[in-house]
Amino acid sequence: MAERDRDETGRPRNARPRDALGRPLPPGSAGVPRVPDDLELAPAETLAYAQDLLDRGFAFNAHEVLEAAWKSGPANEQALWQGLTQLAVGITHVQRGNRNGATALLRRASGHLAHANRPAPHGIDVGGLVEYVDTLIDDLVAGVDISASRLRPRLLL
């Protein structure tokens, strides 16, 4: 059995390249650039980076950026960042054609965003995002085809 990739602290890592939707590629393949595991950005930088990735169709990478903020952010913002992270993962599932997985993640995203403090910090458009997510869920359940252009939500007011 092959030895598993590990970081400098011994935690498991997957160093395999990934495609634009975050799926592992064979070793040695040319994948998309990875988000560093130790990414730490200010909230405004996190949101700008995640928005750019979403706008370019890289929802999986946007989820990694948002997840870093969720894991390192203050406790009173955790539901907000968790909801944003789940939104990006839900979009990733839509991009991969996994409607059931997308619906489940988007429902969780909506719940976390709906319970975030208002007004949300950092100019995040929580109300608009909840409306966006709920409409996307309704369309997924109804079997509506979701175009790539619909998978670029605006994170900020």
Secondary structure, 3 states (H helix, E strand, C coil): CCCCCECCCCCECCCCCECCCCCECCCCCCCCCCCCCCCCCCHHHHHHHHHHHHHCCCHHHHHHHHHHHHHHCCHHHHHHHHHHHHHHHHHHHHHCCCHHHHHHHHHHHHHHHHCCCCCCHHHECHHHHHHHHHHHHHHHHCCCCCCHHHHCCCCEC
